[in-house]
Amino acid sequence: MNKTLSFLLSLACALCLVLPLEGRVVERTYLFTDRDVYVAGDELRYSAFCLDASRGELSNVSSVAYVELRNGASTVCTGKVALKGGRGAGSLKLPVTIPTGNYRLVAYTSQNKAERGYDYTGIASKVISVYNVFSTERAGEEMPDQVRHDGMVQAGEDVIPGLTRDLELSWDGQALSLVNHARTAMSLSLSVYHDDGFPSNGNPVFADFLSGCAGLGSRVFNEDAPEYEGEVIRAHVAGSSDLLSSGLAGRVAFLSSPSISPEVYAATIDPEGRAEFYTGNIYGEKECVCEIEGDVPAGVHLELESPFAGMPVAAVPPLRLDPSLKDALLERSVRMQIGRQFASDTLQDRLPVRDNALKCEDEVVYRLDDYTRFPTMEEVLVEIVTHLRYRRRSDGTADIKVKLNDVTGGLFSQGPTLMLLDGVPVFDQQKIIDYDPSLVEAIHVYPHVFSIGQRYFEGVANFVTYKHNLPSFPFGDQVRVVEWQGVSYPEAISGEAVTEAYPDYRPLRVWQPLLELAPGARCGFPCARPLYGGSFIAVAEGIAADGTPVRAEIRFEL
């Protein structure tokens, strides 16, 4: 990351240390879901509204929220959503093995995790129903078949809570239109889905959520740091009971992810053997490489800790089955399976995410296939890569320097440089020299001074392989490669028609989780007819800039 970002992170940490715990912003997170009834194997999409509960407005504090789908004391699946100005979007993939039943969807930020006595059930959670046509297993208490859910709203009843006049939602036979009649801007989410006839769960709407947030007084917090810039990934040293005698206290640990776009974070190990990596949010499912710089005793390594609270939630009403839903369930399950079989990224629009922290306009890229191939990396650096200079120190170790643009005349760096292989730090530069250049597709040179945690590097070079996964690279015993769940990539579904070759049986027709609508503005979304007809429901929900909840819902035929 560059100097400016590093300064902001340091400032945020300093503010965290001096900010009275009782004076923290009290955050509450509401999830608008694309539906509230699913079949096993579905994708549950959600849009997050993170509020400063004391003001009833979107919060600018946390940059990540955590999502759990829970059944009592057990967690079914988890997710993370990146927040910007209190808004974000993501999804959960429901396992095909999930038992039929009702579950509770909860969301919280690090503020809530650090808040003593926080109620993870409360008004912020939602009841989600899941039907599994592949299994007879049931979640929770076994109940006899009934006509409807306890305390839930039967589909078809004329009960549409929370509608507001300031937000107009209409259908003209071809497209949906949203109009903001208020005097302030609105932040909205829109979902359009097929009405299968399943009972609604009667979940609280945004207005109920805001009412539940009102009147919160001073709260008491633990000492966990608020996540201002992104997720704070916590780790601890394992395999050694005496850290001081091992000399690890004060050493620097690194966390990185193999990728063409480098993501490298550093943290200092404290006397208790703990480290905190202040990230700018890691997107998607990643393999993360954890390592401690320098010589490390045998068997000692770094382990990442789960960020999820895993707290028990209140029981949900049992899901009572209605035999009349059998055909609708089978149809819905078949549509889900067709959608999974023919899944295509072209059907979803990936929304913008943050840039690579090392990105700079004068990055230099050497694509080695454009040059004469040399058999050794030493020859590649000497003959091709003029922005890198290779020398051998008096002790025989390799020393690679970067030509800096920050220095008048473009002089080579004098201090430490950082060499990356597929975005993973390689501190022994001899391993770069010994690496097979035929595996390397390109060398990216970042000719500036960068700070990563408390370490400064005078230039960075990333050796990117064709496979982007460090093929044939020898790791030391202290290195651990672990699977890590990053934040979801935010996606939207436009509602436009797809190619005729695609069997379009998708029940979710439009999904726009991050809409911003100015005062008096109108926006439209086409809604192409799938390969089946029927009744469809469109729901738009959100909050106006003055803190007023807004909601609109209509039904129409396709």
NUPARO-523960 format. One record per residue (C-alpha): y, x, z; residue in three letters. Coordinates in steps of 0.02 Angstrom, whole numbers, m for minus. Layout:
N
- py;px;pz;code
- Y;X;Z;ALA $
...
END
This chain:
558
- py;px;pz;code
- 0;0;0;MET $
- 178;62;m28;ASN $
- 305;117;102;LYS $
- 396;m50;109;THR $
- 238;m150;144;LEU $
- 183;m22;273;SER $
- 352;m36;362;PHE $
- 339;m226;365;LEU $
- 165;m217;438;LEU $
- 221;m96;573;SER $
- 371;m206;612;LEU $
- 259;m360;625;ALA $
- 143;m269;744;CYS $
- 291;m211;850;ALA $
- 359;m388;859;LEU $
- 188;m448;912;CYS $
- 188;m326;1057;LEU $
- 358;m378;1123;VAL $
- 345;m565;1089;LEU $
- 305;m661;1250;PRO $
- 134;m742;1234;LEU $
- 202;m909;1297;GLU $
- 336;m903;1161;GLY $
- 217;m900;1014;ARG $
- 222;m1033;881;VAL $
- 93;m1168;913;VAL $
- 2;m1194;748;GLU $
- m106;m1339;694;ARG $
- m197;m1346;527;THR $
- m235;m1504;428;TYR $
- m360;m1504;284;LEU $
- m341;m1624;139;PHE $
- m513;m1633;58;THR $
- m556;m1687;m117;ASP $
- m671;m1819;m41;ARG $
- m756;m1849;125;ASP $
- m931;m1893;62;VAL $
- m1040;m1764;m27;TYR $
- m1217;m1727;m80;VAL $
- m1309;m1567;m39;ALA $
- m1260;m1432;m163;GLY $
- m1084;m1501;m191;ASP $
- m928;m1396;m177;GLU $
- m812;m1458;m41;LEU $
- m633;m1419;m92;ARG $
- m488;m1422;29;TYR $
- m301;m1396;36;SER $
- m229;m1328;198;ALA $
- m66;m1378;283;PHE $
- m29;m1261;428;CYS $
- 111;m1329;537;LEU $
- 224;m1265;674;ASP $
- 173;m1407;790;ALA $
- 330;m1403;895;SER $
- 441;m1433;743;ARG $
- 323;m1533;633;GLY $
- 359;m1418;486;GLU $
- 256;m1296;384;LEU $
- 230;m1132;476;SER $
- 279;m962;408;ASN $
- 181;m865;539;VAL $
- m4;m854;496;SER $
- m64;m794;326;SER $
- m245;m848;344;VAL $
- m337;m998;415;ALA $
- m521;m1013;459;TYR $
- m630;m1162;412;VAL $
- m797;m1211;488;GLU $
- m916;m1353;447;LEU $
- m1005;m1386;610;ARG $
- m1143;m1493;681;ASN $
- m1118;m1489;868;GLY $
- m1146;m1311;928;ALA $
- m1210;m1245;760;SER $
- m1110;m1187;609;THR $
- m1170;m1243;438;VAL $
- m1048;m1143;330;CYS $
- m881;m1056;346;THR $
- m729;m1018;239;GLY $
- m560;m935;243;LYS $
- m399;m987;157;VAL $
- m248;m879;122;ALA $
- m85;m959;180;LEU $
- 88;m937;109;LYS $
- 225;m1035;192;GLY $
- 93;m1139;279;GLY $
- 1;m1189;120;ARG $
- m163;m1134;43;GLY $
- m321;m1194;m42;ALA $
- m505;m1150;m44;GLY $
- m681;m1220;m48;SER $
- m851;m1220;36;LEU $
- m1016;m1223;m59;LYS $
- m1130;m1343;33;LEU $
- m1308;m1274;44;PRO $
- m1441;m1371;m50;VAL $
- m1542;m1363;111;THR $
- m1411;m1447;221;ILE $
- m1489;m1597;312;PRO $
- m1422;m1772;284;THR $
- m1294;m1817;416;GLY $
- m1116;m1816;475;ASN $
- m1027;m1651;510;TYR $
- m859;m1601;578;ARG $
- m740;m1496;473;LEU $
- m621;m1395;581;VAL $
- m480;m1274;536;ALA $
- m379;m1155;643;TYR $
- m278;m995;634;THR $
- m282;m839;744;SER $
- m146;m925;845;GLN $
- m270;m1062;892;ASN $
- m409;m937;929;LYS $
- m291;m850;1049;ALA $
- m233;m1013;1127;GLU $
- m319;m1046;1291;ARG $
- m402;m1216;1306;GLY $
- m376;m1261;1122;TYR $
- m470;m1419;1072;ASP $
- m563;m1377;911;TYR $
- m606;m1560;884;THR $
- m441;m1651;909;GLY $
- m343;m1738;775;ILE $
- m354;m1588;658;ALA $
- m540;m1607;621;SER $
- m623;m1720;493;LYS $
- m792;m1806;486;VAL $
- m885;m1758;326;ILE $
- m1041;m1851;269;SER $
- m1176;m1759;171;VAL $
- m1327;m1840;89;TYR $
- m1477;m1733;39;ASN $
- m1594;m1817;m85;VAL $
- m1710;m1666;m85;PHE $
- m1757;m1676;98;SER $
- m1798;m1805;232;THR $
- m1725;m1693;369;GLU $
- m1584;m1770;469;ARG $
- m1443;m1688;564;ALA $
- m1409;m1752;739;GLY $
- m1483;m1906;819;GLU $
- m1608;m2003;716;GLU $
- m1544;m2179;682;MET $
- m1621;m2330;595;PRO $
- m1558;m2383;426;ASP $
- m1401;m2489;439;GLN $
- m1280;m2569;318;VAL $
- m1132;m2459;362;ARG $
- m1070;m2313;468;HIS $
- m1013;m2339;646;ASP $
- m825;m2349;655;GLY $
- m803;m2313;470;MET $
- m724;m2407;327;VAL $
- m837;m2492;201;GLN $
- m796;m2449;22;ALA $
- m705;m2590;m65;GLY $
- m609;m2650;89;GLU $
- m422;m2661;61;ASP $
- m378;m2532;193;VAL $
- m265;m2393;128;ILE $
- m178;m2311;276;PRO $
- m23;m2204;275;GLY $
- 56;m2256;110;LEU $
- 240;m2211;90;THR $
- 374;m2275;m28;ARG $
- 451;m2105;m64;ASP $
- 297;m2048;m161;LEU $
- 247;m2147;m316;GLU $
- 75;m2125;m394;LEU $
- 36;m2223;m554;SER $
- m90;m2230;m698;TRP $
- m41;m2277;m876;ASP $
- m214;m2276;m953;GLY $
- m204;m2095;m1008;GLN $
- m127;m1994;m869;ALA $
- m76;m1999;m687;LEU $
- 105;m1981;m637;SER $
- 180;m1924;m472;LEU $
- 363;m1958;m435;VAL $
- 463;m1897;m286;ASN $
- 591;m2030;m240;HIS $
- 647;m1939;m82;ALA $
- 800;m1830;m61;ARG $
- 697;m1679;m10;THR $
- 560;m1578;m93;ALA $
- 377;m1618;m61;MET $
- 224;m1507;m41;SER $
- 74;m1607;m101;LEU $
- m110;m1610;m143;SER $
- m190;m1726;m270;LEU $
- m373;m1776;m289;SER $
- m449;m1894;m417;VAL $
- m634;m1935;m400;TYR $
- m764;m2064;m447;HIS $
- m790;m2209;m326;ASP $
- m978;m2204;m294;ASP $
- m970;m2347;m170;GLY $
- m1005;m2239;m17;PHE $
- m922;m2295;145;PRO $
- m766;m2198;190;SER $
- m767;m2103;354;ASN $
- m599;m2172;409;GLY $
- m530;m1998;443;ASN $
- m352;m1978;508;PRO $
- m222;m1960;371;VAL $
- m78;m1836;375;PHE $
- 35;m1956;469;ALA $
- m95;m1971;608;ASP $
- m109;m1782;613;PHE $
- 78;m1761;633;LEU $
- 82;m1890;772;SER $
- m54;m1795;862;GLY $
- 48;m1635;851;CYS $
- 203;m1711;927;ALA $
- 252;m1674;1105;GLY $
- 162;m1508;1124;LEU $
- 241;m1410;1263;GLY $
- 225;m1226;1310;SER $
- 52;m1157;1276;ARG $
- m38;m1004;1346;VAL $
- m106;m873;1227;PHE $
- m226;m727;1239;ASN $
- m177;m557;1171;GLU $
- m250;m570;995;ASP $
- m121;m518;866;ALA $
- m51;m654;753;PRO $
- m100;m628;572;GLU $
- 70;m613;490;TYR $
- 23;m522;329;GLU $
- m160;m570;313;GLY $
- m325;m564;404;GLU $
- m341;m437;543;VAL $
- m520;m373;527;ILE $
- m587;m310;693;ARG $
- m723;m179;712;ALA $
- m806;m74;845;HIS $
- m900;89;849;VAL $
- m1087;69;874;ALA $
- m1223;195;914;GLY $
- m1132;296;1046;SER $
- m1100;255;1229;SER $
- m980;399;1262;ASP $
- m839;390;1133;LEU $
- m728;519;1216;LEU $
- m863;652;1222;SER $
- m901;611;1041;SER $
- m718;640;1000;GLY $
- m694;475;908;LEU $
- m547;405;1007;ALA $
- m392;429;900;GLY $
- m492;457;742;ARG $
- m452;356;586;VAL $
- m575;227;517;ALA $
- m565;160;340;PHE $
- m614;m7;265;LEU $
- m625;m28;77;SER $
- m708;m134;m56;SER $
- m784;m70;m220;PRO $
- m670;m138;m355;SER $
- m564;m90;m505;ILE $
- m413;m141;m399;SER $
- m412;m30;m244;PRO $
- m408;m114;m74;GLU $
- m405;18;62;VAL $
- m357;m8;244;TYR $
- m351;114;390;ALA $
- m355;93;579;ALA $
- m353;209;729;THR $
- m501;199;847;ILE $
- m445;163;1025;ASP $
- m527;234;1184;PRO $
- m641;81;1194;GLU $
- m706;116;1020;GLY $
- m618;m30;937;ARG $
- m515;m36;777;ALA $
- m408;m168;693;GLU $
- m379;m167;506;PHE $
- m219;m258;455;TYR $
- m258;m321;281;THR $
- m158;m420;156;GLY $
- m309;m538;138;ASN $
- m467;m490;44;ILE $
- m515;m619;m88;TYR $
- m691;m677;m128;GLY $
- m861;m620;m69;GLU $
- m854;m431;m56;LYS $
- m958;m280;m13;GLU $
- m853;m182;111;CYS $
- m876;2;148;VAL $
- m843;54;329;CYS $
- m824;237;369;GLU $
- m748;354;497;ILE $
- m654;504;431;GLU $
- m723;676;474;GLY $
- m884;731;553;ASP $
- m969;594;653;VAL $
- m1118;611;771;PRO $
- m1286;555;702;ALA $
- m1316;368;718;GLY $
- m1133;325;750;VAL $
- m1054;200;632;HIS $
- m927;59;621;LEU $
- m976;m125;635;GLU $
- m866;m271;582;LEU $
- m846;m421;697;GLU $
- m853;m604;645;SER $
- m680;m685;645;PRO $
- m744;m862;670;PHE $
- m723;m946;838;ALA $
- m891;m1036;834;GLY $
- m836;m1152;973;MET $
- m934;m1314;1002;PRO $
- m850;m1473;941;VAL $
- m868;m1653;994;ALA $
- m1015;m1749;925;ALA $
- m991;m1851;767;VAL $
- m1052;m2029;742;PRO $
- m1229;m2025;670;PRO $
- m1243;m2061;484;LEU $
- m1333;m2224;460;ARG $
- m1413;m2247;291;LEU $
- m1393;m2400;182;ASP $
- m1540;m2429;63;PRO $
- m1420;m2506;m64;SER $
- m1345;m2332;m92;LEU $
- m1508;m2261;m161;LYS $
- m1463;m2273;m346;ASP $
- m1287;m2208;m318;ALA $
- m1357;m2060;m220;LEU $
- m1479;m2015;m358;LEU $
- m1343;m2026;m491;GLU $
- m1224;m1920;m387;ARG $
- m1358;m1789;m356;SER $
- m1402;m1778;m541;VAL $
- m1218;m1754;m585;ARG $
- m1205;m1616;m455;MET $
- m1358;m1527;m526;GLN $
- m1291;m1539;m704;ILE $
- m1125;m1471;m644;GLY $
- m1210;m1322;m559;ARG $
- m1318;m1287;m712;GLN $
- m1171;m1291;m833;PHE $
- m1041;m1220;m715;ALA $
- m902;m1131;m806;SER $
- m746;m1043;m744;ASP $
- m651;m1120;m889;THR $
- m659;m1290;m803;LEU $
- m559;m1225;m655;GLN $
- m387;m1146;m660;ASP $
- m376;m1001;m538;ARG $
- m207;m1004;m452;LEU $
- m105;m843;m425;PRO $
- m149;m728;m281;VAL $
- m64;m573;m212;ARG $
- m57;m413;m316;ASP $
- m153;m253;m287;ASN $
- m64;m160;m145;ALA $
- m67;5;m244;LEU $
- 1;m74;m402;LYS $
- 152;16;m475;CYS $
- 238;4;m644;GLU $
- 210;188;m685;ASP $
- 24;191;m647;GLU $
- m62;310;m769;VAL $
- m232;263;m841;VAL $
- m348;385;m930;TYR $
- m487;293;m1021;ARG $
- m615;429;m1048;LEU $
- m694;350;m1202;ASP $
- m529;385;m1292;ASP $
- m555;573;m1270;TYR $
- m687;702;m1307;THR $
- m821;684;m1174;ARG $
- m850;834;m1063;PHE $
- m1010;863;m963;PRO $
- m926;905;m796;THR $
- m788;822;m695;MET $
- m701;990;m677;GLU $
- m681;1000;m866;GLU $
- m620;819;m873;VAL $
- m481;855;m748;LEU $
- m430;1019;m829;VAL $
- m436;962;m1011;GLU $
- m388;777;m1003;ILE $
- m306;718;m842;VAL $
- m138;807;m840;THR $
- m78;705;m691;HIS $
- m213;784;m581;LEU $
- m233;969;m541;ARG $
- m396;1041;m478;TYR $
- m402;1201;m377;ARG $
- m529;1282;m261;ARG $
- m474;1331;m87;ARG $
- m513;1501;m9;SER $
- m657;1424;88;ASP $
- m733;1362;m75;GLY $
- m693;1176;m52;THR $
- m615;1072;m192;ALA $
- m431;1024;m187;ASP $
- m363;891;m306;ILE $
- m174;863;m314;LYS $
- m73;723;m396;VAL $
- 83;745;m503;LYS $
- 214;641;m412;LEU $
- 351;539;m493;ASN $
- 443;532;m326;ASP $
- 481;718;m340;VAL $
- 616;788;m455;THR $
- 533;871;m603;GLY $
- 366;788;m571;GLY $
- 294;921;m456;LEU $
- 116;913;m393;PHE $
- 88;853;m215;SER $
- 83;980;m75;GLN $
- 10;869;61;GLY $
- m152;769;69;PRO $
- m203;661;m78;THR $
- m325;515;m80;LEU $
- m469;511;m203;MET $
- m557;345;m230;LEU $
- m718;303;m320;LEU $
- m716;120;m372;ASP $
- m584;94;m238;GLY $
- m684;177;m97;VAL $
- m608;332;m13;PRO $
- m698;497;m44;VAL $
- m632;623;82;PHE $
- m744;765;26;ASP $
- m662;798;m142;GLN $
- m805;911;m193;GLN $
- m909;752;m212;LYS $
- m784;696;m345;ILE $
- m801;862;m436;ILE $
- m992;850;m427;ASP $
- m995;669;m489;TYR $
- m1064;631;m662;ASP $
- m915;595;m777;PRO $
- m1026;498;m899;SER $
- m1030;358;m767;LEU $
- m840;349;m760;VAL $
- m747;229;m874;GLU $
- m568;269;m824;ALA $
- m462;367;m702;ILE $
- m311;276;m629;HIS $
- m175;385;m556;VAL $
- m44;315;m437;TYR $
- 93;450;m436;PRO $
- 183;402;m275;HIS $
- 175;430;m89;VAL $
- 78;290;m5;PHE $
- 46;248;177;SER $
- m117;169;230;ILE $
- m114;126;413;GLY $
- m47;280;502;GLN $
- m99;398;363;ARG $
- 12;457;221;TYR $
- m55;517;54;PHE $
- 45;607;m79;GLU $
- m30;519;m228;GLY $
- m190;421;m257;VAL $
- m320;431;m396;ALA $
- m456;300;m424;ASN $
- m610;350;m526;PHE $
- m674;184;m595;VAL $
- m854;175;m655;THR $
- m923;59;m787;TYR $
- m1020;m39;m655;LYS $
- m882;m40;m523;HIS $
- m1010;m14;m383;ASN $
- m1016;175;m353;LEU $
- m1178;209;m448;PRO $
- m1276;364;m394;SER $
- m1149;410;m260;PHE $
- m1222;488;m101;PRO $
- m1156;406;58;PHE $
- m1157;494;226;GLY $
- m1255;426;375;ASP $
- m1096;361;458;GLN $
- m1053;248;310;VAL $
- m1102;64;314;ARG $
- m1094;m57;168;VAL $
- m1086;m238;228;VAL $
- m1062;m409;150;GLU $
- m893;m482;196;TRP $
- m826;m657;169;GLN $
- m647;m648;108;GLY $
- m526;m789;81;VAL $
- m565;m915;m56;SER $
- m486;m900;m226;TYR $
- m374;m1053;m242;PRO $
- m424;m1158;m392;GLU $
- m361;m1315;m478;ALA $
- m441;m1439;m599;ILE $
- m318;m1499;m730;SER $
- m405;m1659;m784;GLY $
- m400;m1615;m969;GLU $
- m550;m1648;m1082;ALA $
- m680;m1510;m1095;VAL $
- m777;m1453;m1247;THR $
- m900;m1577;m1322;GLU $
- m1041;m1453;m1289;ALA $
- m1016;m1474;m1102;TYR $
- m1107;m1623;m1023;PRO $
- m960;m1684;m920;ASP $
- m1031;m1784;m775;TYR $
- m914;m1712;m643;ARG $
- m865;m1840;m510;PRO $
- m707;m1741;m466;LEU $
- m587;m1767;m612;ARG $
- m423;m1691;m551;VAL $
- m391;m1569;m409;TRP $
- m216;m1502;m382;GLN $
- m210;m1428;m206;PRO $
- m40;m1342;m211;LEU $
- 90;m1455;m290;LEU $
- 276;m1431;m260;GLU $
- 383;m1580;m313;LEU $
- 573;m1568;m311;ALA $
- 682;m1719;m265;PRO $
- 679;m1846;m408;GLY $
- 549;m1744;m504;ALA $
- 400;m1814;m597;ARG $
- 238;m1728;m647;CYS $
- 92;m1792;m748;GLY $
- m94;m1753;m759;PHE $
- m213;m1814;m895;PRO $
- m377;m1885;m834;CYS $
- m510;m1872;m969;ALA $
- m653;m1997;m963;ARG $
- m821;m1919;m915;PRO $
- m987;m1962;m996;LEU $
- m996;m2114;m884;TYR $
- m874;m2251;m838;GLY $
- m824;m2338;m680;GLY $
- m692;m2348;m546;SER $
- m593;m2195;m491;PHE $
- m483;m2159;m341;ILE $
- m327;m2052;m344;ALA $
- m252;m1991;m179;VAL $
- m95;m1886;m156;ALA $
- m45;m1827;15;GLU $
- 74;m1701;90;GLY $
- 236;m1670;182;ILE $
- 419;m1677;136;ALA $
- 537;m1533;177;ALA $
- 612;m1635;319;ASP $
- 441;m1652;402;GLY $
- 404;m1829;343;THR $
- 222;m1862;294;PRO $
- 197;m1939;122;VAL $
- 44;m2021;46;ARG $
- m3;m2126;m105;ALA $
- m169;m2196;m165;GLU $
- m222;m2299;m316;ILE $
- m383;m2357;m400;ARG $
- m407;m2369;m587;PHE $
- m544;m2389;m718;GLU $
- m604;m2264;m848;LEU $
END
